[in-house]
């Protein structure tokens, strides 16, 4: 798989909901190492379209932290908030071919209609209530149709986690592309951006594993090539919860960048004795492919 110029293109796509912490540093480092090990390009995209959750100036703080850690993008960074017209165009394309429809259901109505509620990422399985019409309800969100029958099962080979499959029809249902509050859903925005930026390889946290089949479905509908995927294990706190700003994750100490890199590298199974940032990164890049060779997805 190759980008427009025939080469590898990867990216790190943080949400500016606070400073960079160890959980997000592990993802940033893994994506940077994978790009460098392949002799490819590494981009940074600020995913800031969930406006209520964004923290002022967190985007610039993240970029400064990455630079302090020796990870500078190969192209100018982009912000999703400046690309909303691209998501609107994709939505119109899907509407023109009958792949999306307006939905008038509230989250409570959906939950009340389900016997089983999916808990991962707080995503509710959708029973298709508005698939054939609003039945007098006012439109709230826009949903994309998922396939029926055997075509609903989407599989992919993850380079870290191995073979993954999900039945979109039975496990998820038609999912939201534009929310009731008017904001763009992550699933649409990330697919559009990865396609337009020519991303060939996606390296991110394993908490996004079950988002991948949805994104592959959208890629197929929009005629976008599917990248290669690699989902690294998430960092957890002492209670076994995913490390996040909400669970008390501390900002990376940029006064000790080598210590931060060593900690992130250890989570990925990488250790070396280099005593400066650039030396540590060079050695980790050389060791990266050997580390991947021992994984289930190799």
Secondary structure, DSSP 8 states (H G I E B T S, - for coil): ---TTSS-EEEE----SSS-BHHHHHHHHHHHHHHHHTT-EEEEEE----GGG--TTHHHHHHHHHHHTT---SS--EEGGG-HHHHHHHHHHHHHTT-EEEE---HHHHHHH-SS---GGG------TTTT--TT----EEEE----GGGGEEEEEETTTEEEEEEHHHHT-SEEEE-TTS-B-HHHHHHHHHHHTT--EEEEEGGGHHHHHHHHHHHHHHT----EEEEE---B-TTS-B--TTTT--B--GGGHHHHHHHHHHHTT------SHHHHHHHHHHHHHHHHHTSTT-
